[in-house]
Amino acid sequence: MYFNDVHILYYVAVAIIGLFVGEFVNWMNQRLPEYKNVFSKEFITEHKMNFKPNYILMLLTSFIYIALVYRFGIQNTIIANLDLIKFMILTPMLLSVFVIDYKSQIIPNRLNLTIFEIGIVFAFLYGLSDVAITINMLLGMLAGGGIFLLITVIGGIFYGKEAMGFGDVKLMGALGLFFGWMNIIMVAVMAFLLAAVISIIILVSRKKKADEYIPFGPFIVISAIIAIFVPTSLLLTTLFKIFTLGLYKG
């Protein structure tokens, strides 16, 4: 990509925005697990009193925002920028899901509902220029939520307990609106692969027992971020090679 002074200003502006958004993620992570309103009348006062910046989250959000601008570029119209805007809005919510589920082993309904509502708005906006994209997004919602709901039901039948939390089911349904049916299936496959590898490592290192719960939300988040930046064709090829033990040459 060719860089000029204008491009550099874009990246600097986006980086600064990312720092503020990262701190907002930190605020959400403190409020949502306690079922408190993220925005309240005392928002400014409470934030000043409890201000403890999370520099890791701030820098990570800033880095992802810069990467998003590099990935999608900045176009001349709002419709052309929908992919960029969509994922810039989704990023802080994904990071919040990761942290909250990792620490508290829950994905707040309010967070899942917000992701779903924003996804519906974008499905409508895409439909203004291409109805096929909207249909793909709606199919993604059904595919993402459907796969995980099926796993949950099967787990309940054969093992007498949930194989997947309903927070994960709702999250995948909501994310399906952002990724479409094919990409959300790849997100699901990558999440299961990551979970399997990490779980084996944890069990071998004896940091957890076999019957202890390992939150699945972080694996969904990591897989979703990978799907944002890696082209669909490359993801498909890589997954085929993994499942065929390298025999696939496509």
FENUR-V470885 format. One line per field, one symbol per residue. ss: DSSP state (H for helix, E for strand, L for the rest). phi: phi as a letter, one per 30 degrees, with the letter a starting at -180 (. if undefined). burial: 1 if it has 16 or more other C-alpha atoms within 10 Angstrom, else 0. A space follows every 10 residues. Layout:
ss->???
phi->???
burial->???
//
This chain:
ss->LLLLHHHHHH HHHHHHHHHH HHHHHHHHHH HHHHLLLLLL LLHHHHHHHL LLLLHHHHHH HHHHHHHHHH HHLLLLLLHH HHHHHHHHHH HHHHHHHHHH HHHHLLLLHH HHHHHHHHHH HHHHHHHLLL HHHHHHHHHH HHHHHHHHHH HHHHHHHHHL LLLLLHHHHH HHHHHHHHHH HHHHHHHHHH HHHHHHHHHH HHHHLLLLLL LLLLLLHHHH HHHHHHHHHL LHHHHHHHHH HHHLLLLLLL
phi->.dcbddedde ddddddeedd ddddeedddd dddchcddcb dceddddddc dbdcdddddd dddddddddd dciccdbded ceeddedddd edddddeedd dddchbceed dddddddddd ededddddca dedddddddd ddddddeddd ddddddddci addbdddddd dddddeddci ddddddeddd dddddddddd dddddidbdd cddcdceedd deddddddcc eeddddeddd dddchiddcd
burial->0000001000 1001111111 1111111111 0110000000 0000000000 0000001110 1111111110 0111000000 0111101101 1111111111 1100111100 1100110111 0111110000 0011111111 1111111110 1111000000 0111111111 1111111111 1111111101 1111100010 0000000000 0001111111 1111101100 0000100111 0000000000
//
